[in-house]
């Protein structure tokens, strides 16, 4: 079953889990399973049109899924994805 590594700032929405097992044969199906399991994550990952928010980077192994097939990228049984939200801000 594919899995997704959850970054520390979003673990609040996954009951503290750092990695979540997901069902699905594509990234889209796996991400749908993720928000079905943890509905409060949806607003942090997807925009109103159902696309990944621009600041959300999703990697399959070493490759950003945006550079592969996007959400239609196929997944294998033991694939591991990594969710990396961009963080901006700070002070001068």
C-alpha positions in Angstrom: 0.0 0.0 0.0 1.5 3.4 -0.9 2.3 5.8 2.0 2.6 9.5 2.5 5.1 11.2 4.8 3.4 14.0 6.6 5.4 17.1 7.5 5.5 18.2 11.1 3.2 21.3 10.7 0.4 19.1 9.3 0.6 16.2 11.8 -1.9 18.0 13.9 -4.5 17.0 11.3 -3.3 13.3 11.2 -3.5 12.7 14.9 0.2 13.1 15.1 1.1 10.4 12.6 4.2 11.1 10.6 3.3 8.6 7.8 0.0 7.5 6.5 -0.9 4.4 4.5 -3.1 5.2 1.5 -5.2 3.3 -0.9 -5.2 4.1 -4.6 -3.5 3.3 -7.9 -2.8 6.9 -8.7 -1.6 10.0 -6.8 -5.1 11.4 -7.1 -6.8 8.3 -5.7 -4.2 8.2 -2.8 -4.8 11.9 -2.0 -8.5 11.4 -2.1 -8.1 8.6 0.4 -5.9 10.9 2.6 -8.6 13.6 2.8 -11.3 10.9 3.4 -9.3 9.7 6.4 -8.4 13.2 7.5 -10.9 15.7 6.2 -9.3 18.7 7.9 -6.2 18.4 5.7 -8.2 19.1 2.5 -8.1 22.9 2.9 -4.4 22.9 3.5 -3.5 20.8 0.5 -6.1 21.5 -2.2 -7.6 24.7 -3.6 -11.3 25.2 -4.4 -10.9 23.5 -7.8 -9.5 20.3 -6.4 -5.9 21.0 -7.5 -2.9 21.0 -5.3 -2.3 24.4 -3.8 0.6 26.2 -5.5 2.7 26.0 -2.3 2.2 22.3 -1.9 4.9 20.0 -3.3 4.3 16.3 -3.5 7.2 14.0 -4.2 7.2 10.4 -5.3 10.6 9.2 -4.4 12.9 11.9 -5.6 10.6 13.3 -8.3 8.0 16.1 -7.9 4.7 14.7 -9.2 4.2 18.0 -11.1 7.2 16.8 -13.2 5.7 13.3 -13.7 2.0 12.9 -14.5 0.7 15.2 -11.9 -2.2 13.8 -9.9 -2.6 11.1 -12.6 0.8 9.7 -11.8 0.5 5.9 -11.2 1.5 4.4 -7.9 3.0 1.0 -7.1 2.3 -1.0 -4.0 5.3 0.1 -2.0 5.7 3.7 -3.3 6.4 6.3 -0.7 5.3 9.9 -1.2 6.5 13.0 0.6 4.4 16.1 1.2 6.4 19.3 1.5 4.5 22.6 1.9 6.5 25.7 1.1 7.0 27.9 4.0 7.5 31.7 3.6 7.8 34.6 5.9 10.1 35.8 8.5 11.4 39.2 9.5 13.9 41.7 8.2 
